[in-house]
């Protein structure tokens, strides 16, 4: 938050300087003489020093504008019934494939919080027979995460439902760094055809599938894992079973993550 405030203050100062320069003369910036530029800079500096609250006000306005834009982008994705967030054949689905309630999880196989949240997901599926879970790789931590995500997306073509869940649990239960080798080993144990796995992992379709998840995460302003989409709400972080369960129950009751 502190770093974001500093950045906003800096941008506010740049905007003010630009506006001041424009208002002082119709000339282009390269048409000011050196003395004129020095005088303008002196005037602006003096004004800002004597009225520092203007930077705070501009920074606050910038932050409010950015938050509003982020909120609108998020709402647009969540409201678009045709977007691939919930319904994309290239993504692994576990739980009840025909479930009335969909939970989307963005995760990274090397995310410690995702590993700890695995038990929450298992319990949610057990306690909610109508829960459909879409697993979306968001490999943001290291190159090994990207390599594992490619294998996992390729594995999802062969391994469905319980078989992919077996693969997924094994990878997330791995304490060491998870990369290509670990993902191939887990896929082999789950019964995948390794020759087909290698071809699919190297395909443009798998790369596009991962890029799509990354783009959706950006639109939803998701910057960390695990993150979840439940009903009309984006939940960032390993919030735990009770919080996720309450939102699932609310969606079942009123169609929203929080009932009014």
N, C-alpha and C positions, 0 to 999 in steps of 0.2 A: 504494500500500500504506500509506504514512504517513497519507494523508488518511482512508483507511478505518479505520485504527487509531484516529485521533482521534474519528471518528464513533462507533465502537464504545465508546470510553471515555466519551464524552458520554452515550450511551444507557445505559451501565452505571450512571453516576452518577444519572441520572434514575430508573432502576429502584430503586436502593438508597434514594434519598430517599423514593420512594413507599412502599416496603416498610417503611421506618423509621416513616414517619408513620402507616401503618396499624397497626403493632404497638404504637405508643405510646398509642393511644387508640381506642375504638370510635366516637368522634365523627366526623362528617363534616368535611371540610377547612374548610368555611365556618362550622363551629361553634367552631373554635379562636379564642381571643382573640389580639390582637396580641402580647401578652407570651408566650403559649404558643407561637405560631408562631416567634417569635424564639428561644425556648429550644430548640425542636426543631431549628431550623436550626443553632444553635450546637453542639448535641450531634452532629448528623450531620457537620458540618464538622470538628469535633474528631476524630471517629472516623476519617473518611477521611484526614485529615492524618496521623494516627498509624498508620494501617493502609492506606497507598496501594496495597499489593499486591492488596487486595480488588478494586480496579477492574481491574487487569490480569487477574485470574482470571475476573471476570465478562465482560470483553471477550473473552477467549479462548474462554469457553464460548459466548458469543453468536456469535462467528465460526464456531466448529465447528458450531453448530446451523444457521446459515445455509448453510454449505457442504454439510451433509448434506441439507438441504431442496432446494438447487439440484441436487445430484447425483441425488436421487430423481426430481425433475421431469424432468431430462434423460433418465434411464434409462427413465422412463415413455413419453416421446415416442419414443425410439429403439426401444423394445420393442413399441410399438403398430403392428401391421402394417396397420391400417386407417386410420392417420392420413395426412394428405395430404402429408407431408414428401417422400416418394419418388414417390408416385403421384397426381398432380393434373393433370388434363387442361388446366388453365389455365396451366401452367408450360411454358416452352420446354425442349425436350429436344434435345441434340446428341450427337454420337458415334454409338454403336450403340443405337437405340431399344429393341431387344430384348436388350441386353447383360445378362449375368449379374451384373455388378458395377455398382452405382450410386454415383456421387459427386455430392453436392449442394453447389453453391457459392452462398454468400450474398455479394453484391457490390454496389458502388455505382459508377455510371458516372463519377463524379468522384473516385474513390479512386485515388491514385497507386500504391499497392501493388497494387491490382487490375490496373492497367494493366501493371505490371511482371510480374505473375504470369500474364498472358495467354499468353506463350510456354510456360510450364510446362504450362498446360492443353492447348495445341495438341499438345505433345510427348506428354503422357499419352494423349491419344486416338489418336495415331499409333502409339504403342508398345503399346497395349492395345485390340485390336479388339473385345474383349468389354466395353468400358467404356461405360456409359450415364451421361450427364452432365445433371443437372437444374440449370438456372440460375434462381436466385431473387433478385429485386431486393430489396435492403435499403437504400433511399435515406435515409441518415442524415446526410449531410454538409451539404446545403443544399437550398433549394427547387427549384433547377434539377434536382437529382437526382430529386426526386419527379416533376417534369414529364417528365423523360426516361424514368423508370420506367413512367409511364402509357402513353407512346407505345410503349415496348418491349413491354409486356404486350399492347397492342393489336396490335402488329406480329406477335407470336408466334401470333396467331390465323390470320394469312395466310401467314406465312413459316415453313416447317418445315425441320428438319434443316440441311443445308448453307446454305440461303438465310438462315436466322436466324443461323447462325454467321457468315456474311458481314456481316450487319447488326451483330452483336455486336462483331466484331473492329474494324469501322470506328469504332464509337462509342468503344470503349476505346482505340483508337489516337489519338483526338483529343486534342491537347495543351491546347487551350483548354477553358474550362468547357463541359460538356455539359448542354444543356437541351432544351426542347421543339423548338426550331428545328433543332438538330443531329440530334436523333433522327428528326424527320420527313424531313430530308434523306437520312439513311442508309437509312431505310425506302423512300424513293422510288427511290434507287439500286438497292435490292435487288428492286424490282419490285412494291411494295405498292400497292394501290388507296388513294389518299389520302383519298377521301371516306369510305370504310368505316373507314379508320384513325382519322379524326377522330371518327366516331360511337362507335367502340369505346373509344377513349381516354377519352371523356367518360362512359362507361357505369358503372353501379354495380358491374357484375361485375368490371371491371378494378380499381376502387378496392378491392373486397373481396379480390381476389387479392393485392394488395400488402399490405393489412392482415393477411392471413393469414400472409404471409411474415414480417412484423414480429412477429406474435404467436408464431410458431414460434421465431424467433430469441430472443425473451425467455425462452421455456420452456427453450431449450437454453443459456441464459446467454451468448448471442453478443452482444457489444457493439461489435465492430469488423469491418471488411472488409479483405481477403477472409477468409471462414471456410468451412470445409468439413465435411461429414459423410461419413465413410467407414466402412461397416460399423457397429460399435458405438461409434465414437469421433467426437468433435467436435474439429476442428483449427482453432485460431484463429490467423490471421495468414498472411502470405505465407512459408510455411516452405520453399518451394522444391521442385523436381522430385524429388530423391532421397528426401526424407521421404515425400512423397505416393505415389511409386512403390512404396516399401517397404510402405506400408500397403495399397495395392491388391493387391500380390503376396500379402500375408498374408491378406487377405480371400479371395482365390482359393484359397489353400491350406487355411485352417482356418475361414473364415467370420467371423473377427475381425480388427480392425486390427493387433493384436499377438498372435502365436501363442505359447502357453505352452510 
